[in-house]
């Protein structure tokens, strides 16, 4: 405004100065407008940078949480692997115990069979001993011996037949084998 006043005072020579002053004023208004737009743009950019910074911070926090979760998952997988290993060892122990139980069961069954066979043999030996005792009783005269009506039935003690060959073999083994003492 001052330039326009000075140009009017200067007269015709100031007319060129007025045009220049007008242009300067126009440029100053445009520069002020551009500065205002630039300030608005800078403010918008600052807001975007601030928002981007916040977003970056949130992203960083999210990645940190993901990393922590990955560490936890890795630890859990390790724990599961260790538990699986322990479980495998436990199953191996159970399998060995079952094999041992199976072995003991088979051995017990074999022992039971042997015991049954031994019991059967002892029962047979007891029967033979009863025959020997009866025969000895006859020889000693402690029991009454009776002759049967038939020669096939042979000598009986208490109405039971006596096996003479068995009696001699069991009571006098040296005589039965023919290796008695020579006089």
JOMO-V374295 format. One record per backbone hydrogen bond with DSSP energy under -1.0 kcal/mol. NH is the residue of the N-H (numbers start at 0). CO is the residue of the C=O. If there is no record, write none. Layout:
NH_CO / NH_CO
This chain:
4_0 / 5_1 / 6_2 / 7_3 / 8_4 / 9_5 / 14_11 / 17_13 / 18_14 / 19_15 / 20_16 / 21_17 / 22_18 / 23_19 / 24_20 / 25_21 / 26_22 / 27_23 / 28_24 / 29_25 / 30_26 / 31_27 / 32_28 / 33_29 / 34_30 / 35_31 / 36_32 / 37_33 / 38_34 / 39_35 / 40_36 / 41_37 / 42_38 / 43_39 / 44_40 / 45_41 / 46_42 / 47_43 / 48_44 / 49_45 / 50_46 / 51_47 / 52_48 / 53_49 / 54_50 / 55_51 / 56_52 / 57_53 / 58_54 / 59_55 / 60_56 / 61_57 / 62_58 / 63_59 / 64_60 / 65_61 / 66_62 / 67_63 / 68_64 / 69_65 / 70_66 / 71_67 / 72_68 / 73_69 / 74_70 / 75_71 / 76_72 / 77_73 / 78_74 / 79_75 / 80_76 / 81_77 / 82_78 / 83_79 / 84_80 / 85_81 / 86_82 / 87_83 / 88_84 / 89_85 / 90_86 / 91_87 / 92_88 / 93_89 / 94_90 / 95_91 / 96_92 / 97_93 / 98_94 / 99_95 / 100_96 / 101_97 / 102_98 / 103_99 / 104_100 / 105_101 / 106_102 / 107_103 / 108_104 / 109_105 / 110_106 / 111_107 / 112_108 / 113_109 / 114_110 / 115_111 / 116_112 / 117_113 / 118_114 / 119_115 / 120_116 / 121_117 / 122_118 / 123_119 / 124_120 / 125_121 / 126_122 / 127_123 / 128_124 / 129_125 / 130_126 / 131_127 / 132_128 / 133_129 / 134_130 / 135_131 / 136_132 / 137_133 / 138_134 / 139_135 / 140_136 / 141_136 / 145_155 / 155_145 / 156_159 / 159_156 / 161_154 / 166_162 / 167_163 / 168_164 / 169_165 / 170_166 / 171_167 / 175_171 / 176_172 / 178_173
